[in-house]
Amino acid sequence: MAAAARLASRARPLSRPNPTVGCLIVRDNIVLARGWTQAGGRPHAEAHALAQLIDNNASGTTIYVTLEPCAHVSDRGPACADILAAANPARVVIGIIDPDPRTSGKGIAQLEAAGIEVSVLDCTPAKASLSGFISRETLGRPHVTLKLAMSQDGFIARPPGGEQWITGQAARAHVHSRRARQDAILVGRGTWEADNPRLDVRLHGIENRSPDRFVLTRGIAPRGAQALPAPDAICELKDVQYLYVEGGAATAQAFLDAGMVDELHIYTAPASIGEGIAAPASIRPRNLKSGGQWKLIEQCQLGSDTFAAYSRVNE
């Protein structure tokens, strides 16, 4: 299932508005086919994988799929529960039950009615790969990642007139790779006016994955972006599953205060600045190490800088 979840990452964010799903078809411990949700949401992961088999025949196989197969008919294509039942696998292993009420539990029931053994793992990799979809279905808003680059002593910008960059080239390239996984990106009006940021993806081969651009402002949207008046307005972004908030400090604090940050991406340079614009106190490197509200889920070295990702601890 972890391998299927990694496959699903290939679909993010190209599968929008559909969730990013991964699928593996296995017989006798040999992987026969791999599938993931295709661009625009169709074909679904199961159909993509089954198409690699002769006559879509999965007899005797075990199919691993990160999300319960859909059971509702769409004008865009058949329900995955129908095509899996027709493919006749021996067993279907599901990462999580679909939170969408149109399918929740119905896909499983349909497969079992066709005589197929079904197991539900409710596993962490599947949940993580579908975090944006789960957030949309259960919270009514996108999964929000707050990204900040800061100095070792917690400053996200130097005083006016100083060097713009805090972190190095490797860290900045890493940011672009993470932008490519988002549906939308947001900064505050002050950051937009002060830095004139492009907020795009500038990595060779994936420039087309640049996210939609938003600015947190109660005024008129600046050219090239859309306006959001407040953090809770992200609930209106119906086709956005993943939102990347890049600051600055006031915008970061606004989303933290609203309880709308699910994940933190913190890039820390080894140098201390001593003055400038400070990051919100609760997410400065020294305070994050103390645990509590945030759990470290990933860490790596990027040149001389450190990247750390934290997920919110649900109480």
C-alpha positions in Angstrom: 0.0 0.0 0.0 2.9 2.3 0.7 4.1 1.7 -2.9 0.6 2.5 -4.2 0.6 5.7 -2.2 4.0 6.7 -3.8 2.5 6.0 -7.2 -0.4 8.4 -6.4 2.0 11.2 -5.9 2.6 11.2 -9.7 -1.0 12.4 -10.1 -0.6 15.4 -7.8 -1.8 18.1 -8.7 -2.7 17.0 -12.3 -5.7 14.9 -11.3 -7.7 17.9 -9.9 -10.5 18.1 -9.2 -10.3 14.3 -8.6 -8.3 12.8 -5.7 -4.8 11.4 -6.4 -5.1 7.6 -6.2 -2.6 4.9 -6.7 -3.2 1.2 -7.7 -1.1 -1.9 -7.9 -2.2 -5.3 -9.3 -0.2 -8.3 -7.9 -0.2 -12.0 -8.5 2.1 -14.5 -6.8 4.1 -11.5 -5.3 4.8 -10.1 -8.8 3.5 -6.7 -9.7 1.6 -7.0 -13.0 0.4 -3.4 -13.4 0.6 0.0 -11.9 -1.8 2.8 -12.2 -2.5 6.3 -10.9 -5.2 8.9 -11.6 -4.5 10.6 -14.9 -4.5 14.3 -15.7 -7.9 15.9 -15.4 -9.1 13.0 -13.2 -9.7 10.3 -15.8 -9.0 7.5 -16.2 -9.0 6.6 -12.5 -6.1 4.7 -11.1 -7.9 1.3 -11.2 -8.8 1.7 -14.8 -5.3 2.9 -15.7 -3.8 -0.2 -14.1 -6.4 -2.7 -15.5 -5.8 -1.4 -19.0 -2.3 -2.9 -18.8 -3.7 -6.5 -18.4 -5.0 -8.7 -21.3 -8.7 -8.0 -21.7 -8.7 -6.3 -18.3 -8.7 -9.7 -16.7 -7.4 -9.6 -13.1 -8.5 -13.1 -12.2 -6.6 -14.5 -9.2 -4.8 -11.2 -8.4 -4.7 -8.9 -5.4 -5.4 -5.3 -6.2 -4.1 -2.6 -3.9 -5.8 0.8 -4.2 -5.2 3.7 -1.8 -8.9 4.9 -1.8 -12.1 2.9 -1.8 -13.2 2.4 -5.5 -15.9 4.8 -6.5 -19.4 3.4 -6.7 -21.3 6.3 -8.2 -21.9 6.6 -12.0 -20.4 9.7 -13.6 -20.9 11.1 -17.1 -17.1 11.1 -17.3 -16.7 7.4 -17.0 -17.8 4.1 -15.3 -17.6 3.5 -11.6 -14.4 1.8 -10.5 -16.4 -0.7 -8.3 -18.1 -1.9 -11.5 -14.9 -2.3 -13.5 -13.1 -4.1 -10.6 -16.1 -6.5 -10.2 -16.0 -7.3 -13.9 -12.2 -7.8 -13.7 -12.7 -10.6 -11.1 -9.7 -10.2 -8.8 -9.4 -12.6 -5.8 -8.9 -9.7 -3.4 -9.0 -5.9 -3.2 -7.0 -4.2 -0.4 -8.1 -0.6 0.2 -6.0 2.1 1.9 -8.9 4.2 3.3 -12.7 4.2 3.1 -13.9 7.0 0.8 -15.2 10.0 2.9 -17.3 11.1 -0.1 -20.9 10.1 0.9 -21.7 9.0 -2.7 -19.2 6.1 -2.3 -18.4 5.7 1.4 -18.9 2.0 2.1 -20.8 1.4 -1.1 -17.7 0.5 -3.2 -16.8 -2.1 -0.6 -20.3 -3.6 -0.5 -20.4 -3.8 -4.3 -17.1 -5.7 -4.5 -18.2 -8.1 -1.7 -21.5 -8.7 -3.4 -19.5 -9.8 -6.5 -17.7 -12.4 -4.3 -14.4 -10.5 -4.0 -12.6 -10.5 -0.7 -12.1 -6.9 0.6 -9.6 -5.7 3.3 -9.4 -2.1 4.6 -6.0 -1.1 6.0 -6.8 2.5 7.1 -3.1 3.1 6.7 -1.0 6.2 7.2 0.7 6.3 3.7 -2.7 6.2 2.0 -4.1 8.9 4.3 -1.1 11.1 3.7 -1.3 10.7 -0.1 -5.0 11.8 0.0 -4.7 14.6 2.6 -6.1 17.3 0.3 -9.1 15.2 -0.7 -9.8 14.2 2.9 -9.5 17.8 4.0 -12.0 18.9 1.3 -14.5 16.2 2.2 -14.3 16.4 6.0 -13.3 20.0 6.7 -14.7 21.7 3.6 -11.4 23.4 2.8 -8.0 22.6 1.2 -5.1 21.0 3.0 -2.9 24.0 3.9 0.9 23.9 4.0 2.6 27.0 5.5 6.1 27.5 4.1 8.7 29.9 5.7 12.4 30.3 5.1 14.2 31.7 8.2 17.5 32.3 9.8 18.6 30.2 12.8 17.4 33.0 15.1 13.9 33.0 13.6 13.9 35.9 11.1 12.2 35.5 7.7 13.5 38.8 6.2 16.4 41.1 6.7 16.0 44.8 7.3 15.0 46.9 4.2 17.9 47.3 1.8 19.6 44.0 2.8 20.2 40.8 0.9 16.8 39.3 -0.2 17.6 35.6 0.1 18.1 33.9 3.5 18.5 30.3 2.2 20.6 29.0 -0.6 20.0 27.8 -4.1 19.4 24.2 -3.2 16.7 25.2 -0.7 15.0 27.5 -3.2 15.0 24.7 -5.8 13.4 22.4 -3.2 10.6 25.0 -2.7 9.9 24.9 -6.4 9.5 21.1 -6.3 7.0 21.5 -3.5 5.1 24.3 -5.3 4.7 21.8 -8.2 2.6 19.6 -5.9 0.1 22.4 -5.0 -3.2 23.5 -6.6 -2.8 27.0 -5.4 -0.3 29.3 -3.7 -0.9 32.4 -1.5 1.0 35.3 -0.1 0.0 38.4 1.7 -0.6 41.8 0.0 2.6 43.2 1.7 4.7 40.4 0.4 3.2 40.8 -3.1 4.0 44.5 -3.2 7.4 44.4 -1.6 8.8 41.4 -3.4 6.8 41.1 -6.7 7.1 37.3 -6.4 6.5 35.1 -9.5 5.1 32.2 -7.4 5.6 29.8 -10.2 7.6 26.6 -10.8 10.9 27.1 -12.4 12.2 23.6 -12.6 13.0 22.2 -16.1 10.2 19.9 -17.4 7.5 20.8 -14.8 7.0 24.5 -15.4 3.4 23.6 -16.4 2.7 22.7 -12.8 2.8 26.2 -11.6 -0.1 26.7 -9.1 -2.9 29.2 -9.2 -1.9 32.5 -7.4 -3.8 34.1 -4.6 -3.2 37.2 -2.5 -4.6 37.7 1.0 -6.2 41.1 0.7 -9.6 42.8 1.3 -8.8 45.1 -1.7 -8.8 44.5 -5.4 -6.8 41.5 -6.6 -3.5 42.6 -8.1 -2.9 41.7 -11.7 -2.0 38.1 -12.3 -3.6 36.9 -9.0 -6.9 36.4 -7.3 -7.9 37.9 -4.0 -8.9 36.2 -0.8 -10.2 38.4 2.0 -9.5 36.2 5.0 -8.1 32.7 5.8 -11.5 31.2 6.1 -12.3 32.2 2.5 -10.3 29.2 1.4 -13.4 27.2 2.0 -14.8 28.8 -1.2 -11.9 27.3 -3.3 -14.0 24.3 -4.5 -11.4 22.8 -6.9 -8.4 23.4 -4.7 -7.3 20.4 -2.6 -3.8 21.7 -1.7 -3.0 25.3 -0.8 0.6 26.5 -0.2 0.9 29.6 2.0 4.3 31.4 1.6 3.8 34.3 4.0 5.0 36.8 5.1 4.8 37.0 8.8 1.3 38.6 9.1 -0.3 36.1 6.7 1.4 33.2 8.4 0.1 34.3 11.8 -3.4 34.9 10.4 -3.6 31.3 9.2 -2.1 29.9 12.4 -4.6 31.9 14.5 -7.5 30.6 12.3 -6.3 27.0 13.0 -6.0 26.5 9.2 -2.5 25.2 8.9 -2.2 21.4 8.5 1.5 21.2 7.7 4.6 23.3 8.1 7.6 23.5 5.7 10.4 25.3 7.5 13.7 26.1 5.7 16.4 27.2 8.1 19.7 28.8 7.2 22.6 28.2 9.6 23.3 31.9 10.1 21.8 34.3 12.6 20.6 37.7 11.4 19.8 39.5 14.7 17.2 41.9 13.3 14.5 42.1 10.6 11.1 40.6 10.3 10.6 37.8 12.7 8.6 34.5 12.1 5.6 33.8 14.3 7.1 32.9 17.7 5.3 29.5 17.9 7.0 28.1 14.7 10.6 29.4 15.1 13.1 26.6 15.0 13.8 26.6 18.8 10.1 26.4 19.7 9.3 23.7 17.2 11.8 21.4 18.7 9.9 21.4 22.0 7.1 19.4 20.3 3.5 19.7 21.4 1.3 21.0 18.6 3.5 19.8 15.7 5.1 16.5 14.8 8.3 16.3 12.7 7.5 14.1 9.7 10.5 14.8 7.3 13.9 16.4 7.6 16.8 16.7 5.2 19.9 18.8 4.5 19.8 21.1 1.4 23.3 22.4 1.0 24.0 24.4 4.2 20.3 24.8 4.9 17.9 22.4 6.7 14.4 21.5 5.6 11.9 20.2 8.1 8.3 19.3 7.6 5.8 19.1 10.5 2.2 17.9 10.6 -0.3 19.2 13.1 -1.0 16.9 16.0 -4.7 16.2 16.2 -5.8 16.3 19.8 
